[in-house]
Amino acid sequence: MRLVFAGTSEPAVPSLCTLLESGRHDVVAVVTRPDAPAGRGRKLLRSPVGAVADEHGIEVLTPQRAGDPDFLARLTELAPDACPVVAYGALLPQRALDIPPHGWVNLHFSLLPAWRGAAPVQAAIRAGDEITGASTFRIVEELDAGPVFGVLTEPIAPTDTAGDLLGRLAVSGAALLRSTMDGIADDALRAVPQEPGGASYAPKVTVADARVAFTDPAAAVDRHIRSMTPEPGAWAEFRGERLKLGPVVPVDGPGLAPGELLVERKQVLAGTATTPVRLGDVQAQGKKRMPATDWARGTRIEQQEHLT
């Protein structure tokens, strides 16, 4: 089939590469978000998906909006049979959805209808789910509500960060997307409507959402921090400044008030609503990431100081 692939961030790269290597499909163009400023110099950088397309000499389309008339006209000229989508990051209007005869086929990193929305991996970890997965479905106007072509499952390990889990799903999901496109090309695959009930939602995670509430139980604090690692990065305030927090470990320990710090020779503990957690790496404003014990020695934490 003739394909126009839509994707932007790193998790979409395995899927694009898998389709390029398939030998069955012709990726005639890539749709990605416009180049964005990055780094201290704020230099415009191509998205990870756009960079891969450039390496393969594939046309790259970067509309500000997927409803832009020039973009829709070019997409019509390209005449794709289907448009696979992974982590594109923009809404698709019905005018765009109507162009390919087999539609836009999204690889979504959850077991739909669970965790529809922009941050399904973070939501699954934060909720304490033991199993998640990925789904391929045909995009409709309602958010992540289209009929499903295929699914795969993936266990969530007790120490998984969002980055760990998303990395595995990006690879296994790429194989699922390829098999979905093969099945559509062979007219051997039919999408099944999602169950009408049981939908849950995972909106985009903001920096404000990443703040740690030490008034929660230790298990919830642990899950929250892992769900925000590496992006946008969990944090709390210490002495009025933001302190980024890497994954923690719930431990049996002395009774501490929520957020109260206890510095010991080989560990730094923070209180929660239940048992303490042992801090891992931390990063103070303007500093490099370092083990919490090194940070505590340099900071000279006083008795009963708190993270808030």
C-alpha positions in Angstrom: 0.0 0.0 0.0 0.9 3.6 -0.5 1.4 5.1 3.0 1.8 8.6 4.5 3.2 8.1 8.0 2.3 10.6 10.7 4.4 10.9 13.8 6.7 13.2 15.7 8.4 12.0 18.9 10.9 9.3 19.5 8.4 6.5 20.3 7.2 6.8 16.7 10.6 6.1 15.1 10.5 2.2 15.5 7.2 2.1 13.7 8.4 4.3 10.8 11.6 2.2 10.5 9.6 -1.1 10.6 7.3 0.1 7.7 10.3 1.3 5.7 11.9 -2.1 6.1 8.8 -4.1 5.4 9.2 -4.5 1.7 5.4 -4.5 1.3 4.5 -0.9 1.7 5.7 2.3 0.1 6.0 5.2 2.5 5.7 8.2 0.1 5.7 11.0 2.7 5.9 11.7 6.4 3.7 14.2 8.4 5.3 15.6 11.5 5.1 18.6 13.8 7.0 21.7 12.6 10.6 22.1 13.6 10.8 23.4 17.1 13.5 25.5 19.0 15.6 23.5 21.4 18.7 23.9 23.6 20.3 27.0 24.9 20.7 28.5 21.5 17.0 27.8 20.7 18.0 26.4 17.3 15.2 24.9 15.2 15.4 21.1 15.2 13.7 18.6 13.1 11.5 16.1 15.0 12.9 12.6 15.4 10.5 11.2 12.8 11.3 14.0 10.4 15.0 13.3 10.8 14.5 9.7 9.9 12.5 10.7 6.8 15.3 13.1 5.8 17.8 10.3 6.0 15.7 8.1 3.7 15.0 10.9 1.2 11.3 10.9 2.0 9.1 14.0 1.6 8.4 15.7 4.9 5.1 17.6 5.5 5.0 20.0 8.5 1.6 21.7 8.6 0.8 24.0 11.5 -2.6 22.3 11.5 -3.7 19.2 9.8 -6.7 21.1 8.4 -4.5 23.6 6.5 -5.7 23.7 2.8 -2.2 23.4 1.3 -1.6 20.3 3.4 -4.9 18.7 2.5 -4.3 19.4 -1.2 -0.8 17.8 -1.0 -2.2 14.8 0.9 -4.8 14.4 -1.8 -2.1 14.5 -4.5 -0.1 11.8 -2.7 -3.1 9.5 -2.8 -2.2 7.3 0.2 -4.2 4.1 0.7 -3.8 4.5 4.4 -2.1 6.8 6.9 -0.5 5.1 9.9 -0.1 7.4 13.0 2.1 7.1 16.0 2.6 9.9 18.6 1.9 12.6 16.1 0.6 15.1 18.6 -2.0 17.0 16.7 -5.8 16.7 16.0 -6.9 15.4 12.7 -10.0 17.0 11.2 -12.6 14.9 9.3 -11.5 16.5 6.0 -8.1 14.8 6.5 -9.5 11.6 7.8 -11.6 11.2 4.6 -8.7 11.3 2.2 -7.1 7.8 2.4 -9.6 5.0 1.6 -8.4 2.8 4.5 -8.3 5.8 6.9 -5.8 6.8 9.5 -4.6 3.9 11.6 -3.3 4.9 15.0 -0.9 2.9 17.2 -2.0 3.8 20.8 -0.1 2.7 23.9 -2.9 1.3 25.9 -5.5 -1.5 25.8 -8.4 0.5 24.5 -10.9 1.6 25.7 -8.7 2.0 28.8 -6.6 5.2 28.9 -7.7 7.1 25.9 -5.8 10.4 25.6 -2.3 11.8 25.3 -0.5 10.1 28.3 -1.7 6.5 28.6 1.6 5.1 29.8 2.0 7.6 32.6 -1.6 7.0 33.6 -1.2 3.2 33.7 1.8 3.4 36.0 0.3 6.0 38.2 -2.9 3.9 38.6 -0.9 0.9 39.6 -2.0 -1.2 36.6 -0.2 -4.5 36.4 -0.9 -5.0 32.7 -1.0 -2.6 29.8 -0.4 -2.9 26.1 -0.9 -1.3 22.7 -3.8 -1.1 20.3 -4.2 -0.3 16.6 -7.4 1.4 15.6 -9.0 3.5 12.9 -9.2 7.2 13.9 -12.6 8.8 14.2 -13.5 12.3 15.4 -14.2 11.1 19.0 -10.9 10.9 21.0 -9.3 7.4 20.6 -12.8 5.8 20.2 -12.4 4.2 16.8 -12.8 0.5 16.0 -9.8 -1.7 17.0 -7.7 -3.8 14.5 -5.3 -5.5 17.0 -3.8 -5.5 20.5 -0.8 -6.7 22.4 -0.2 -6.9 26.1 2.8 -5.9 28.2 3.3 -6.4 32.0 4.3 -3.4 34.0 7.3 -4.2 36.3 7.3 -2.8 39.8 10.3 -0.5 39.0 9.2 0.6 35.5 9.4 4.3 34.7 7.3 5.7 32.0 10.4 5.9 29.8 11.1 2.2 30.4 7.6 1.0 29.6 7.1 3.3 26.6 10.5 2.2 25.1 9.3 -1.4 25.2 5.8 -0.6 23.8 7.3 1.5 21.0 9.2 -1.6 19.7 6.5 -4.2 20.2 3.9 -1.8 18.9 5.9 -1.3 15.7 5.4 -5.0 14.9 1.7 -4.7 15.7 1.3 -1.7 13.4 3.2 -3.5 10.6 1.0 -6.6 10.9 -2.1 -4.4 11.0 -1.1 -2.7 7.7 -0.3 -6.1 6.2 -3.8 -7.3 7.2 -5.5 -4.3 5.8 -3.5 -4.7 2.5 -4.6 -8.3 2.3 -8.2 -7.5 3.1 -7.9 -10.0 5.9 -8.4 -7.7 8.9 -11.6 -6.1 10.2 -11.7 -3.5 12.9 -14.0 -4.3 15.9 -15.9 -1.6 17.8 -14.6 -0.8 21.3 -16.7 -1.9 24.2 -19.2 0.9 24.9 -18.4 1.1 28.6 -15.1 1.1 30.6 -13.4 4.0 28.9 -10.8 5.9 31.0 -8.9 9.0 30.1 -5.3 10.1 30.3 -4.9 13.8 29.5 -1.6 15.4 28.7 0.7 15.6 31.8 1.9 19.1 32.7 4.9 20.2 34.8 2.3 21.2 37.5 0.9 17.7 37.5 4.4 16.3 38.1 4.6 17.8 41.6 4.9 15.1 44.3 2.3 15.0 47.1 4.0 13.4 50.1 0.7 13.4 51.8 -0.1 10.4 49.7 0.9 6.8 50.7 4.4 5.6 49.9 3.2 3.3 47.1 1.4 6.2 45.4 4.4 8.5 45.7 6.6 5.8 44.1 4.2 5.2 41.2 3.7 9.0 40.7 7.4 9.6 40.4 8.0 6.7 38.1 5.1 7.8 35.9 6.7 11.3 35.5 10.2 9.9 34.7 11.8 11.0 32.5 9.2 13.6 31.3 8.1 16.0 32.5 10.1 15.0 35.6 8.7 14.7 39.2 9.5 17.5 41.6 8.9 19.0 45.0 9.9 22.2 46.7 12.8 22.5 49.1 13.7 25.8 50.7 11.4 27.5 48.2 13.1 26.1 45.1 12.2 23.2 42.9 14.0 19.9 43.4 13.6 17.3 40.7 13.2 13.7 42.0 14.2 10.5 40.4 12.6 7.2 41.3 12.3 6.3 45.0 12.0 3.1 47.0 9.4 2.6 49.7 11.1 1.3 52.8 10.3 0.3 56.4 11.6 3.1 58.6 11.0 5.6 61.3 7.8 7.6 61.5 8.2 10.8 59.6 5.7 13.5 58.8 4.8 13.8 55.1 7.8 15.3 53.3 10.0 15.3 56.4 13.6 14.5 55.5 15.9 12.2 57.5 19.6 12.1 56.4 21.4 8.9 57.4 24.9 7.8 56.4 23.9 5.8 53.4 20.4 7.1 52.6 18.0 10.0 52.6 14.4 9.3 53.6 11.3 11.3 53.0 8.1 10.8 54.9 4.8 10.0 53.3 1.3 9.3 54.6 2.5 5.8 55.4 6.1 4.5 55.5 9.1 6.6 54.2 10.6 6.4 50.8 14.3 6.4 50.1 15.3 9.1 47.7 17.3 8.2 44.6 18.8 10.8 42.3 17.8 14.4 42.8 18.6 17.6 40.9 18.5 21.1 42.4 17.9 24.1 40.3 21.0 25.0 38.3 22.8 21.8 39.4 23.6 18.4 37.9 21.6 15.3 38.8 23.3 13.5 41.7 22.6 10.9 44.4 20.4 12.2 47.2 23.2 11.4 49.8 25.6 13.7 47.9 23.0 16.4 47.7 22.1 16.2 51.4 25.8 16.5 52.4 26.3 19.6 50.3 23.0 21.1 51.4 23.4 20.5 55.1 19.8 19.6 55.7 18.6 20.6 59.2 16.4 18.5 61.5 12.7 18.4 60.5 13.2 20.1 57.1 10.6 19.1 54.6 10.0 18.6 50.9 6.6 20.1 49.9 
